[in-house]
Amino acid sequence: MNKRFWNAIIILVVLVMIAAPVSAQENANSVQINYVACGDAGVINVSGTLLAGWDIYYQLFDSAGGAGNALSSLRQLSVDGSYAVSERLPYANGATLGAGATGSARVLIARDTNSSSVDFQTTVNDVNDGCSNPQNAAASSVDTGSGAPSGSGASAAVRILAPGSGFLNPNLEQEEVVFVGARPSLQFRSQTPGLVFAECDGFQLATPGLVYDTDSVTIFWSWFTRTSAQMDQHLATAQYSVRLNTALLDNVTRSEPGRRGGVNTWVFFQSTVGNLQPGHYEVEYKLSWSEPHFDGYDDYGPGTENPELTGRCNFNILRNPDGVNVTTYNLKYFPTDYPVHDLLPGQ
């Protein structure tokens, strides 16, 4: 028997056992998965039964067990009732998986409006020993946002899209909640130094890492919607307030709305603050709307369950290790010794 299909049978048996406690209940969610890791894409085949209000989400990685680097954003497959669908998803940013390397797919069943509301989840591994065609009817997943910076369905361990192209911190890997020894992220130096996501405290892969006073600091945030019309509505009603150590950011620029990584329409805001004096800094992010707004996933604004969104990003500026004397500090933003939302700690 072909090794790939023998592995697939083993995987399916294991997954049925994992899902059994849920499937044993009447009218419950179930999923069977066959994942094929190819050199430039992943082929995911899923079948089972889903209740109304639930969807399949998945993300591809270049190591076993959902570890290593993400090869895709978190994707959402919308199915209802009995289903059997497949998708061939090219890896993000032209990434590849070497022959003989192990890739994996993290698959979860979660609410169709909130990927963090999970029924059950698992990971499936496969060795790149050749590709195969999808087994079921073709389906197209939706990009939930590679971290979903300000929309619904946010996931704290997915990649954050950066302004322009690519991802924030492409060289940062996910860490376990429990970690033995010093965390690598504590001494992490990003390949995008000085690029700071305004809500980084809520996203593991968004930590600014080691930032020096010679780095030009740019603070950014973003929003995505299912359709361009929903983006127009968002831009017409959104009210942003973003501050750095209590001082309002100025010279904020906005990108033109466009498609990134899937069918979603994205927009990016950014403010380049330049060189900062060594010390502690905190970004305060607030977003409200003058009218109710539906982004294709959830409702926001007055009279909804999400009248306002808030977030923070705490980071330090260190003196550069080369001893360069910086004469271009932006003196509008003064450093502190602790997070500015707690100016009087202990009181």
N, C-alpha and C positions, 0 to 999 in steps of 0.2 A: 504494500500500500504506500502511496506517495506520502513522504514524511510530513509535508505541510498539512495535508488533510487529516493525517493521524493526529497531529498536534491540535488541529481544530476540533476534532471529536473530544479529545481530552479536555480542552478548554470548555466546551459546551457542557460536558458532564459536571465539571467543577462549578460552573456558574449556576447551573440548575440547582445544585445543592446549596449554593449561597443564597439563592433567591427563594428556596423552598419555604422558610418560615413565613415569608410574606405571601407567597403564592398559595400556601395552604389555606389562607383565609379566603372566604368567598368575596368575589369582586375586588381583587387585589392587583397591584402592578407586577409585571414580570418581564424579564428580558433574557434573551440568549444572545451571545456575542461571539463572532469570529472576526479577529483582527489580523490583517496581513500587512506587515511592514515592508514597504518597497524602498528603493533607493531614493526616490524623489517625492514620494507620496505615501499616504496610508490608506488602506482600503478597509472600511468598517462595515460589517454585515450584522444587522440586529433584527430580531424578531421577538414577538411575544404579545402581551396585552397591556394597554395603559388605560387607566381611568381618565375621565374628563378632568382637565385642569393640571395634568402632569405631562412632562416631556422628557426626552432623552437629551443629556448633555454629554459631551466628550471632549478630551484634549489629548494631543499626541506628544510623546516625549522620546528622547534619543537614548534612554536607558530603561532598564527593567523596573517595574513597580511604580511607574509614574515619577521616577527620579530623573536627575540630569537636566538638560536644557529642554525647554518647551519647543516643539516643532510646529505648534499651531496655537491659536487662541482657544479659549473655551467656546465650543460650538454647541448650538442648540438645534436638535432635530424635532420638529413638530409632528407628532403622530397621535392618532386616537384609536381606541378599540383594538382590534386585532391588527397587527402590522408585520410587515417583513420588507425592510428597506435596506439599501446599501448606498454608500458614498465613497468615491475616490477623492481624497482631499490632498492637494499638493502641499508640501511643507512650506511654512512661511518664509519669506525673504530668500527664496532659492536655496534653503538648507537641504542637505543630503544626509543619508544614513549609509555608512559604509557596508560593503558586502561582509556578511558574517556577524555584523553588529546586532545587538538586541534593542528593539524599540518597544514601546508600550502605549496603550491607550487607557486613560482613566475614564471610566464611564459611570454616570450617576443618573438616577431617576429623581427629578426634583420638580417643584411647582413651575408651571409654564411662565409665571411672572417673576420668579425668584429662585435662582439657581442655588442659593444657600439654604433653601427649605428642602432638605434631602430626605427621600424615602429610604433608599439604600444605594450603595456605590461599591465599585470594585475596580481592579486593574487587570488588563490582559496583556501578556507579553508575546512577542514573536521575533524570530531571528530573520534578518534580511537574507534569505537564501533563494530569492526569486519572487516575482510578483504574480498576481493572479487577478482575474476579472471579478467585478462585483457579482455576488450571487443572487441578489434580490432586485426588486424594482428600484430604479435610480431615485435618489432623494437629494435635496440640497439643504445643507444646514445653514444657520444664521450665525454670524459672528456676534457673540454677546459683548464683545468690547475689549478683549485682552486685558482684563482687569476692570473693565466697566468703570472708568474713573468717576463718572457722576451720574450714571444711569442705574437702572435696576439690574439685579442679577450680578452684583459685584462679587468677585472672588479674590481673596486676599493673597493668593499665591499664583496669579497669572501675570503675564507680561503686560506692561503699560505701553501703549502706543506713544511714540514721541512726536513732537511737531515735525512736519516735513516728511520724514520717512523713518522706517525702522522702529526700534523699541528703546525705551529707557533701560539703562543698565543691562545691555545684552550679555555681559560677562558674569552676571550674578546668578547663582544657582539657589534653588529653594533649600531651606534648612528645616529639619524636623523640629517639632515643638519642644521635644526633649532632646538636648544635645550635650554630649559628653565632651568636656574640654572647652577651650576658647572658641567662640563662634567665628568662622571666617569673615562674616559680614561686619564684625567689629573693626577689622583692619582692611576692609574692602575699598578698593580704588576703582571707581567706575570708568568704563570706556567712554562715557559721556559726562566727564567731570564738570560740576557746576550746574548741570541741568537738574532742576528740582521740581518734583511734582507736588502741587499745592496740598494734596491730601495724603502725603506719603506715610503718615503714621498709621493709616488703616490698610496698607498694602505692603506685604513682606518684601516683594521684589522691587519696591520703589524707594528703598533707603538711599539717601544721597551719598552715603559712605564717607570716605576721607575727602574733604573739600579744603583746598588751600587758599590763602589770600591772593595768590596769583591767578586763581581760576576766575573767569568771568561768570557770574551767577545769573542764570535765567530761570525764572519761576513760571510754570505753565499749568494750565488746567484744560479740561476738554468736556465735550458733551456729544452724545450720539443719539440718533433717532432711527426708526425703521425707514422713514420716507423723507424726501426733501421738503415736502409740504409741512411735515411735523417739525422739521428743523427751522423753517421760516417762522412758524408759530412760536417756537422756543426763543428765537432771537428777538422776536417782537415783544416778548413779555418777560424775559429773564432779567433779573436785577442782581448783579454780582457785586460783592464787597470782598476784596482780597487785600490783606494787610501783611506787612512784614515788621515784626516787633512793634505793633500798634500803628505804624505809619502806612497810610494807604498807598498801594502800588500805583505808580504813574507810568505813562508811556506804554500802556497796554495795547498790543496789536492783536488782531483776529485774522485767522486764515479764512479763505473762502470755503464754504461747505463743500465736502466731496466724499467719495467712497473710499474706505480704507479696509482692507482685509476681509471683505465680504459685501453683504448687501446694505449694511448700515451707512447712514450719512453722518459724517463727523465734522466737528469744528474745533479748532484749537485757539486758545488765548495764551499770550505770553508777555512777560515783562522782563527785559534785560536790565538788571540792577548793577551789573559790573562787579568790580572788586569790593569785597567787604572786609572790615576790620576783624581780626581774630576775636572769637567769642561765640556766644550762643544766640541762635536765631529761631524764631517760630513764625510760620506762615499761618494766618487765620483765614479760612475760606468759608464764605457764606453765599448761598444762592437762594433767592426767592423769586416769585413770579407775580406780576400784576394781575394776571388772570389764570384760571386753571389751564394746565398743559398736559397733554397725553403724548408721550414720546414713542408710542408703539409697544411699550412694555408695561408702563405704569402711569398713574395720574400724579401730578404735582401741582402745587400752588394752592391758592385760597380755597377752603372747603374740602380739600382732599386729605388723605392720611399723610401726605408729604408736603406740608405747607412751606417747609424750608429744609435745605440740606446744609450741613456744616462739616468741616474737616480741618485737620491741622497737619503741619509738617514741622518737626523739630530737627534741627541739624546744627553742627558746629563748624566754624571756620577756624582752621589751624594755620599757624605760621608756616610758610613754605619751607621744605627741607633744604632748599638750595641757598637759603640766606639772602634771597633777592629783596631789596628794599623797595616796597610798593609805595608809590606816591600818588596813586589814582583811586584811593578809597572813596566809595560813595558815602558821604557823611550824613546823608538823610536818614540812614538806618544805623542806629547805635546798638552794639552788642550788649547782652546781659549775661549774668552768671547762671541763669536758670530760666525755665519756660516763662514767657511773658504773660500767659493766662493766669499765672499764680505769682503775682509780683511780691506778695507778702507771704511766703511759705510758712505754714505752721500757725497762721492767724486766721 
